[in-house]
Amino acid sequence: MKISLHFYFGKIEVHGLENIPKNGAVLFLPNHQKALMDVLLIVVDCQRKPYFLARSDIFRKKVLKGFFAFLRMIPIYRMRDGRKSLANNEVVFNQCAQLFKKEEAIVIFPEANHNLRRRVRPLSKGFTRIVFNSLGGNPNGEILLVPVGLNYQEKGRFPDRVALYYGKPIASSRFYDVHNANESTTALKLAVSGELKKLTTHIEDASNYEAIEKALINQKVDFLNPKEVNNAIQHLDFNTYSSSTIKKGLNFFDLLFKTLNILWLLPWYFLVKPKVWEPEFLSTMRFAYAMVVYPSYLLILGAAFFIFADILLAIGVILAIFTFNFLYVRTR
């Protein structure tokens, strides 16, 4: 999976690995933009083997259910899943408590939803309930919270680049007051939210979000550097918000990429992509499709050249296409 991700992304930067505790109970708290892509990027580079809490409705799709189980994903139930289903969360909370007692790591997205907007949304109290429920059953225990900032250069386009920032661990026991649950919850949410806003791009002004994002794109900011971007937001001239967005048209290398790969790209554009149910899942489905279909395409193409020409030509064609695709993704 890690190798596939490095072929899919032009660049993957990982910062702050030294902040991840090697032992003990850990709860990773990332922002959430691109559905399963966020999960995959964390699981291959966090130096732990975490369990994941994910919204229960995605487990209804039989095609993906087995894959999610392989990734150690646990369903979490929300109000939109039906009030009766919320009772299932008690079992989930107790399961998390047992995992923390075994000093395992868990990942939960505290925003409780995903969205392509470059901002940290209000955090749900769900993760605080999991933490405080675990501490209540183990008063002498500790759960370290590690905020994670996921930063994508592009929101939906391919190729893309991404940077992960692991923040310094937060000791959850400092916020736990068994006699004042509401204040404990509010304080912990504010602490985590404040750290996330440093680790990823955060456009606070929701009413002018599109204009601010357009201005940032026009300034060609590096979205892989949230500190730089957040500083640029603070110094934006409001008059630049209405400036036109730079259009990214096709060039020679884009056309060559599509031509060399047209046989496996056409099914994506006309059969798979139209069925993607949410824009946040577009990158996930594109990655899954490429991981399965692209190697098959190369094998079939190589076999065809071998049958109708010779082995040297088959190897040459495969290597040429593979090398060009790799360099295209790395440089675009």
C-alpha positions in Angstrom: 0.0 0.0 0.0 2.8 2.4 0.9 4.6 1.7 -2.5 1.3 2.3 -4.3 0.7 5.6 -2.5 4.2 6.8 -3.5 3.4 6.0 -7.1 0.0 7.8 -6.9 1.2 11.0 -5.2 3.9 13.2 -6.7 5.2 13.8 -3.2 4.4 12.6 0.3 6.0 14.6 3.1 5.8 13.4 6.7 6.7 15.7 9.6 6.8 15.2 13.3 7.2 11.4 13.5 9.3 12.1 16.6 6.1 13.3 18.3 4.5 9.8 18.1 4.8 7.8 21.3 6.4 4.4 20.6 4.5 2.8 23.5 1.3 3.4 25.5 -2.3 4.2 24.6 -2.5 6.7 21.7 -5.4 8.4 20.0 -4.6 10.0 16.6 -6.9 12.9 15.8 -6.5 14.0 12.1 -8.5 16.5 10.1 -10.6 14.8 7.5 -10.8 15.8 3.8 -10.5 12.9 1.4 -12.3 9.9 2.9 -10.2 6.7 2.8 -7.1 8.4 1.4 -6.7 10.0 4.8 -6.8 6.6 6.5 -4.3 5.1 4.1 -1.8 7.9 4.4 -1.9 7.6 8.2 -1.7 3.9 8.4 1.5 3.5 6.4 3.6 6.2 8.2 2.5 6.6 11.8 4.9 4.0 13.2 2.0 2.2 15.0 -0.6 -0.2 13.9 -3.8 1.7 14.8 -7.4 0.7 14.8 -9.8 3.2 13.0 -13.2 4.4 14.0 -15.2 5.1 10.8 -18.8 6.1 10.1 -21.0 3.0 10.1 -22.8 3.6 6.8 -19.7 2.8 4.7 -19.8 -0.7 6.1 -23.0 -1.3 4.2 -21.2 -1.6 0.9 -20.3 -5.3 0.7 -17.6 -4.6 -1.9 -15.6 -2.5 0.6 -16.6 -4.2 3.9 -13.8 -6.8 3.8 -11.2 -4.2 2.8 -12.2 -2.0 5.8 -12.0 -4.9 8.2 -8.4 -5.6 6.8 -7.5 -2.0 7.7 -8.7 -2.7 11.4 -11.7 -0.3 11.0 -14.4 -0.2 13.6 -17.9 1.3 12.8 -19.1 4.2 14.9 -22.8 5.2 14.8 -24.1 8.7 14.4 -27.5 10.3 14.8 -28.1 10.3 11.1 -27.8 6.4 11.2 -30.9 6.4 13.4 -31.4 7.1 17.1 -31.7 3.3 17.9 -28.3 2.6 16.3 -26.6 5.0 18.8 -27.0 2.3 21.5 -24.4 0.3 19.6 -21.8 2.9 20.4 -21.7 1.7 24.0 -20.1 -1.5 22.8 -17.7 0.5 20.6 -16.7 2.7 23.5 -16.0 -0.3 25.7 -14.0 -1.9 22.9 -11.9 1.2 22.7 -11.4 1.2 26.4 -10.1 -2.4 26.2 -7.8 -1.5 23.4 -6.4 1.5 25.3 -5.8 -0.8 28.3 -3.7 -3.0 26.0 -1.8 0.2 25.0 -3.0 0.1 21.4 -3.4 3.1 19.1 -6.7 4.3 17.7 -7.5 6.8 15.0 -10.7 8.8 15.0 -11.6 11.9 12.9 -12.8 14.4 15.5 -14.7 16.5 12.9 -17.0 13.5 12.5 -17.4 14.1 8.8 -15.3 14.9 5.7 -15.2 17.9 3.5 -12.8 19.2 0.8 -12.8 22.7 2.3 -9.4 23.8 3.7 -10.6 24.5 7.2 -10.9 22.8 10.6 -14.6 22.2 11.2 -16.2 22.2 14.7 -15.1 19.1 16.5 -17.6 16.5 17.7 -17.7 15.5 21.3 -17.6 11.8 20.3 -13.8 11.5 20.7 -14.0 13.1 24.2 -16.6 10.5 25.2 -14.3 7.7 24.1 -11.3 9.2 26.0 -13.2 10.0 29.2 -15.0 6.7 29.2 -11.7 4.9 29.0 -10.1 7.1 31.8 -13.2 6.5 34.0 -12.6 2.8 33.9 -8.9 3.2 34.4 -8.2 6.3 36.6 -4.5 5.7 36.7 -4.2 5.3 33.0 -3.1 7.9 30.4 -4.2 8.3 26.8 -1.9 10.6 24.7 -3.7 12.5 22.0 -1.7 13.2 18.8 -3.3 15.8 16.4 -2.5 15.2 12.8 -2.7 17.7 10.0 -3.4 16.4 6.5 -2.5 18.9 3.7 -3.3 18.2 0.0 -2.0 20.5 -2.7 -5.0 19.8 -4.9 -8.6 19.2 -3.8 -9.7 16.8 -6.5 -7.2 16.9 -9.4 -4.6 14.3 -10.3 -1.6 14.2 -9.8 -1.5 15.5 -6.3 0.9 16.0 -3.4 0.4 15.7 0.3 2.0 16.6 3.6 1.3 15.1 7.0 2.1 16.9 10.2 2.1 15.0 13.5 1.7 17.4 16.5 3.0 17.1 20.0 1.0 14.6 22.2 -1.6 16.0 24.5 -2.1 14.3 27.9 -5.8 13.7 28.1 -5.7 13.2 31.9 -5.1 16.9 32.4 -8.5 17.7 31.0 -10.4 14.9 32.8 -12.6 16.1 35.7 -15.1 13.4 36.7 -17.2 16.0 38.5 -17.4 18.4 35.5 -17.9 16.5 32.3 -19.1 19.5 30.2 -16.1 21.7 31.0 -13.8 18.8 30.5 -15.3 18.2 27.1 -15.2 21.8 26.0 -11.6 22.3 27.2 -10.3 19.2 25.4 -12.1 20.1 22.1 -10.6 23.6 22.2 -7.1 22.2 22.8 -7.3 19.7 20.0 -8.9 22.2 17.6 -6.3 24.8 18.3 -3.5 22.4 17.5 -5.2 21.2 14.3 -5.5 24.7 13.1 -1.7 25.0 13.2 -1.1 21.7 11.5 -3.3 22.3 8.4 -4.6 25.2 6.4 -7.5 26.9 8.3 -9.7 29.5 6.5 -11.6 30.8 9.5 -13.8 33.2 7.5 -16.5 30.8 6.2 -18.6 33.5 4.6 -15.6 34.5 2.3 -14.1 31.1 2.0 -14.2 30.7 -1.8 -12.7 34.2 -2.3 -9.9 33.6 0.2 -9.1 30.2 -1.3 -9.0 31.7 -4.8 -6.7 34.4 -3.6 -4.3 31.8 -2.1 -4.3 29.8 -5.3 -3.6 33.0 -7.3 -0.6 33.6 -5.0 0.6 30.1 -5.7 1.0 29.3 -2.0 2.4 25.9 -1.1 -0.6 24.1 0.6 1.9 21.5 1.9 3.2 24.2 4.3 0.3 25.1 6.6 2.3 27.6 8.7 3.1 29.6 5.5 -0.4 29.4 4.2 -2.0 30.4 7.5 0.4 33.3 7.7 -0.6 34.3 4.1 -4.3 34.3 5.1 -3.6 36.8 7.8 -2.0 39.2 5.4 -4.3 38.8 2.4 -5.5 42.0 0.8 -9.3 41.8 0.6 -9.2 43.5 -2.8 -7.4 40.5 -4.3 -10.2 38.1 -3.4 -12.1 38.8 -6.6 -9.1 38.2 -8.9 -9.5 35.6 -11.5 -8.3 32.1 -10.8 -5.3 30.8 -12.7 -6.6 28.2 -15.2 -4.7 24.9 -15.4 -5.1 23.7 -19.0 -3.7 20.6 -20.7 -0.2 20.8 -22.0 1.8 18.4 -24.2 2.7 16.1 -21.3 -0.9 15.9 -20.1 -2.0 14.9 -23.6 0.8 12.4 -23.9 -0.1 10.9 -20.5 -3.8 10.5 -21.5 -2.8 9.1 -24.9 -0.5 6.4 -23.6 -3.0 5.4 -20.9 -6.2 5.9 -22.8 -7.3 2.2 -22.7 -7.5 2.1 -19.0 -8.4 5.8 -18.4 -11.6 5.6 -20.6 -13.4 3.1 -18.3 -12.5 5.4 -15.3 -13.9 8.5 -16.9 -17.1 6.9 -18.4 -17.9 4.0 -16.0 -16.3 4.5 -12.6 -16.0 8.2 -12.0 -19.7 9.0 -12.7 -20.7 6.5 -9.9 -18.5 8.1 -7.2 -21.2 9.0 -4.6 -19.4 11.9 -2.9 -16.7 14.3 -4.2 -14.6 13.5 -1.1 -14.4 9.9 -2.2 -13.1 10.8 -5.7 -9.4 10.5 -4.8 -10.1 7.3 -2.9 -11.9 5.6 -5.8 -9.3 6.9 -8.3 -6.5 5.4 -6.2 -8.2 2.1 -5.8 -9.0 1.9 -9.5 -5.5 2.7 -10.5 -4.0 0.3 -8.1 -6.0 -2.6 -9.6 -6.3 -1.7 -13.2 -3.0 0.0 -14.0 -0.8 -3.1 -13.3 -3.3 -5.2 -15.3 -3.1 -2.8 -18.2 0.7 -3.0 -18.3 0.6 -6.9 -18.1 -2.0 -7.2 -20.9 -0.2 -4.6 -23.1 3.1 -6.4 -22.6 1.6 -9.8 -23.4 0.1 -8.3 -26.6 3.5 -7.0 -27.8 5.1 -10.3 -26.8 2.6 -12.3 -28.8 2.5 -10.1 -31.9 6.2 -8.9 -31.9 8.9 -10.1 -29.5 9.9 -10.1 -25.9 12.4 -7.2 -26.2 9.9 -4.9 -27.7 7.3 -5.8 -25.1 9.7 -5.1 -22.2 10.8 -1.8 -23.9 7.2 -0.6 -24.3 6.3 -1.4 -20.7 9.3 0.2 -19.3 8.9 3.3 -21.4 5.2 3.8 -20.4 5.9 3.0 -16.7 8.9 5.4 -16.6 7.0 8.2 -18.3 4.0 7.8 -16.0 6.2 7.8 -12.9 8.0 11.0 -14.0 4.7 12.6 -15.0 3.3 12.1 -11.6 6.5 13.3 -9.9 6.9 16.5 -11.9 3.3 17.6 -12.5 
